[in-house]
Amino acid sequence: MSGFGFSRWAGLAVALANTAPGQRHGDLLTSADELAALLRAHGEPEPVDVETGDLAGVLVARDAFNGVFDLAGDEAALAERLNALLDRAARPRLVAHAGVPLHLHVDAPGSSWGGWFAASGAMGLALLVAEHGAAVLTRCAAGDCRDAVLRVGSGPPRRFCSATCASRVRVAAHRQGRRGRPAAE
Ligand SMILES: [Zn+2]
């Protein structure tokens, strides 16, 4: 199982946040099938058992994560928001299943998918902030995107959510530069 990994939880929180309708796409999470696909794309072990009734709670967690990313750049407010989410949703504990070694569950026992997302995502984001600083949570630098971005990994800090946004902004800046240049070179 792909199981433990707070970076996986953080990645899921970001992916969930970015299903919200944005400037470049509509709502990408409107059915149980889309929710199951999102979970599977992020290594959730089978069986991924999702029902239509799970959607509402997951969308509440989505709003909560977008609220956190909206505070990017304001370290104190961001920490306060994440702490409130942890306080509400998280109940970390060690669990052993048959054949699976002790591992950490963050959601309260019997949580819905919404409760699981809120707890695991908040914990994942909080641990990344603790390890890398609050600047690890940001929004895409493309003014016409602003999707949530995790600035993790080696190399220069990521500014864009995707190569698509990076190249779109680069091409636009290049065109702008050409227009600004004198006619006689
Ligand atoms: Zn973007």
Residues whose N, C-alpha, C, O or C-beta is under 5 A from the ligand:
A	BS01	ZN	C140 A142 C145 R146 D147 F160 C161 S162 C165
